[in-house]
Amino acid sequence: QYDEDYLTQNYKRTETVPGVFFEYTLTGLKYTLVAGARTDFHNLAGTQFTPRVNFKYDLTPKTIVRLSAGRGFRTANVFAESQQYFASSRQIEILGNGGKIYDLKPEIAWNYGASIQQEFKLFNRKATLVADFFRTDFQDQVLADLDLSPQKLVFYNLEGKSFANSLQTQLDFTPAKNLELRLAYKYYDVQADFIGGKREIPFMAKNRGFFNASYSTDKNNKGAFWNFDSTLQLIGQQKLPNLNSNPENYRLPEYSKSYATLNAQISRTFNKNIRAYVGGENLTGYMQNNPIIDAENPFRNYFDAGMVYAPIMGANVYLGLDFTF
């Protein structure tokens, strides 16, 4: 049951979704096949059929291939999912097309994926390399358009194509006893046909990097040990909303700058009941300059606190003590 108010407009609905589900699993010496299908009888979105298949095959004892494909649907909650843009002067518009939820149709997408996992020796130590590729093609989608006007947030159904391509590689390596390293890279390309043409989805970094190192000492006879952990994240450029109709002081560049954040923590476990730790977040100190547009005039047309694409707090150091009773 949903009951939402925006200005003088009320959006109230009740969703009921009975359904039937079937799944079949086929297992062989080197493979596992899981095929499933579900039919939902949605009172507002209509009857929805969502098949899915997953296949896993062991090429060798150390090489595993996974394939998947399927269909999915959901009903979008446009207000709850876009709250980050409400702290602004933007007016919300919904360009309905006769659907029964916000006058919009539900979201429907087909997705496909492949993954390969390889275990091997690196400097005579165990390592695991995983590569994943997934693609999603939207048949129907509710778009949140921030580009039509800096003073509007417009929701409407997709008319055209929308897709997301995701490629991720991850290397897990243990170069020494109790030392674990993880190195990952993700490429994420998300585009849709908005009103006015095909554009990248805003605030989505195409390139991301990740590095984590964790080391623990051996436990002594009292169960005490040290743990050291650090994580470095690299965030690439992000497409930013078009604010070019604003005065020059209240605009954004087309793309954000790349940046990096570093988190680290040192902890000491004294026994099963007491643990102390000290750590830091965003130790690189990177911050977005002027994250609030026209912050001095919150009731003017240009005020916008929803254009945040990077940390707005500098380095933060913390310490703590855990007790277990």
C-alpha positions, 0 to 999 in steps of 0.5 A: 500500500502506497500513499504519497503526496507531492504538493497538492497531488496525491498518489495512492495505490495498492499492489497485489502480486500473486504468482506461480514459480517453477524451477528445474535443476540439472546436474552433471559431473562438470555442469549445473543447469538451473532454469526457472520461470515465474508468472506474476498476476499483478493487479496494476502491471498486468500479467508478467512472465519472467524466465531465467536460466543459469549455467555453470560448467567446470572446464578444468578443476581450476577453470569455471564458466558461468552463463546467465540470461533472463527477464525481469520487471518492477514497478518504479517508485519515482519519489522514493528513488529520487529523494537526492534531488528534492533539496532543490528548486526543481519542480517535479513533472510526470509525463504519463502515458496511461499506465496505472502507477504514476500514469507510467508503465512498469519497467521491463528488462532482459539481461545476459551475462557471462563469467569466467573464474580461473585459479592459478599460481602467482609467485608460487602462491594461490591466486584467483582471477574472475572476469564478468560481463553483463548486459541489460536491455530495457524494454520499458523503463522509467527515466528521471530526466535532469537535463530538460531544465535545471528547474525541473525533474521530469519522469517519463517512460522510455521511447527508444533504447536503453542499455547497460554494459558492465565489465568487471575483472577481479584478482584475489592474491595471497602473496604471504601468510595472512596477507590478502590482496584484491585488485579490481576494475569495472567498466560501466556504460549506461545510456538511454534515449531521453527526450532530445536524444541518446545520453549517458545516465548522469552520475555514473562513472564509466571507469572504477578501480579498487584495491584492498590489502588486509593483513592479520597477525597470528593469534597468541595463546590468549586469542589476541591479534592485530588486523590492518586493512586499507582500501583505495578506490578510483572513481572516473569521470561522471556525466553531469546534468546539463545546467547551461541555461543557468547563469554562468556561476550556476553551471556544471562542466559536462563531466566531473573530474576523476578522484580517489579515496583511501580508507584504512583501519588498524584494530587490536583484538585482545580476546573474544570480548574486547576489540579496539580500533582506529581508522580513517575515511577519505584520507586522500582528502578529496572534496567536491568544490561548491556542492550546493549551487546558489547555496546563499539563496535557497528560495531562488530558481537556481538553488540545487543541492542534488548535484553531488558527485564526490565526497563533500567531507574531508578526511575523517579519523575515528577510534572505537572500542567494542565490548561483547557481553 
